[in-house]
C-alpha cells in the first residue's frame, strides 16, 4: 500500500521542474513533459521513489541509527528544523562545515567545546573570568551553537544523509559517497542524480513541496522509532517474566521414588507368598 498520495503531491506543486534550458539530461527518465518552457516531473514515478525512500528510512530508524538532514537553502531551513527535530534526528541548516563527515572527530571536539562552556556556566566557573574572556567565550558558544547545535547529540557518523538540493549541497554528497554513506535526496530537473542512492524527483525550491515530501519522510522515521520502542518494551517484559517465573523442580526423582516403592512392595508380597508356601509344606 502506498503511503504517498498523488493528489497531495500535485496540490503541493511537487511536479514543477526547472526551465527546459537548465535541465540535466540525466533526469530525463523522471520528466513527464515540457509545458511553457518548464519541465514537468512525472509524479507517478515520484510516488514510487518516495515510498521506496520512506521504507528504507523507516528501517534505519527502527534499527536505532540516525539520519542527518542537510538543507541550507533559505526555503528549506525552517521547515527542516521544525519537522526533523520533531522526530529526533540531527540536521544542518546553516553552512555545511567542510569535513563534517570525513573529519568527524574534529567536529566532535568542537561540539564538546560547546558542552564544556555550558558546564562552566552551570558550575559557576564562568563568573571567574574577566569581562573580555566572558565575551569571547559567549561569542564562541553562539557560533558553535549556530553551526553545530543541531548535531550536538550525533555521537557517531550517521547511517544516511537526506539532502534537499543536491547542487547546493554537493560537498555534503561528496563526503557521504567517500564514506559509503547512502544518500537520499529531493532531486530537481536541473540536478545530476548519479551519486544519489534514493532519488526522489521533486521540486526542491517551493516550501510547500519540501514540506510535503518531509511529511512523508518524517512520518516513516517516526513509525520506525515507535516500532523499535515497542520491541524494546516487549523484550524487557519478557526478560522480567523469565526472571520472576519460579524454577520448576525436576519430576524425575519423584518418578524414580514411586517406581522403587512399587518394586519394594512387589518384592515384599512375593516374599510373603514364598514364606506361606514353605510353611504349608512344613506342615
VENVENKA-V391650 format. One record per backbone hydrogen bond with DSSP energy under -1.0 kcal/mol. NH is the residue of the N-H (numbers start at 0). CO is the residue of the C=O. If there is no record, write none. Layout:
[[NH & CO] [NH & CO]]
This chain:
[[8 & 4] [9 & 5] [10 & 6] [11 & 7] [12 & 9] [13 & 8] [15 & 12] [16 & 38] [19 & 36] [21 & 18] [22 & 19] [23 & 188] [26 & 23] [27 & 24] [29 & 26] [30 & 27] [31 & 39] [32 & 39] [34 & 37] [37 & 34] [38 & 17] [39 & 32] [40 & 14] [41 & 29] [45 & 41] [46 & 42] [47 & 43] [48 & 44] [49 & 45] [50 & 46] [51 & 47] [52 & 48] [53 & 49] [54 & 50] [55 & 51] [56 & 52] [57 & 53] [58 & 54] [59 & 55] [60 & 56] [61 & 57] [62 & 58] [63 & 60] [64 & 59] [67 & 159] [68 & 89] [69 & 161] [70 & 91] [75 & 72] [76 & 72] [79 & 75] [80 & 76] [81 & 77] [82 & 78] [83 & 79] [84 & 80] [87 & 84] [88 & 83] [91 & 68] [99 & 96] [102 & 98] [103 & 100] [106 & 102] [107 & 103] [108 & 104] [109 & 105] [110 & 106] [111 & 107] [112 & 108] [113 & 109] [114 & 110] [115 & 111] [116 & 112] [117 & 113] [118 & 114] [119 & 115] [120 & 116] [121 & 117] [122 & 118] [124 & 119] [125 & 119] [127 & 124] [128 & 125] [133 & 129] [134 & 130] [135 & 131] [136 & 132] [137 & 133] [138 & 134] [139 & 135] [140 & 136] [141 & 137] [142 & 138] [143 & 139] [144 & 140] [145 & 141] [146 & 142] [147 & 143] [148 & 144] [150 & 147] [151 & 148] [153 & 150] [154 & 152] [158 & 65] [160 & 181] [161 & 67] [162 & 183] [163 & 69] [164 & 185] [168 & 164] [172 & 168] [173 & 169] [174 & 170] [175 & 171] [176 & 172] [177 & 173] [178 & 174] [179 & 176] [180 & 175] [183 & 160] [184 & 197] [185 & 162] [186 & 199] [190 & 187] [195 & 192] [197 & 182] [199 & 184] [201 & 186] [202 & 13] [209 & 205] [210 & 206] [211 & 207] [212 & 208] [213 & 209] [214 & 210] [215 & 211] [216 & 212] [217 & 213] [218 & 214] [219 & 215] [220 & 216] [221 & 217] [222 & 218] [223 & 219] [224 & 220] [225 & 221] [226 & 222] [227 & 223] [228 & 224] [229 & 225] [230 & 226] [231 & 227] [232 & 228] [233 & 229] [234 & 230] [235 & 231] [236 & 232] [237 & 233] [238 & 234] [239 & 235] [240 & 236] [241 & 237] [242 & 238] [243 & 239] [244 & 240] [254 & 250] [255 & 251] [256 & 252] [257 & 253] [258 & 254] [259 & 255] [260 & 256] [261 & 257] [262 & 258] [263 & 259] [264 & 260] [265 & 261] [266 & 262] [267 & 263] [268 & 264] [269 & 265] [270 & 266] [271 & 267] [272 & 268] [273 & 269] [274 & 270] [275 & 271] [276 & 272] [277 & 273] [278 & 274] [279 & 275] [280 & 276] [281 & 277] [282 & 278]]
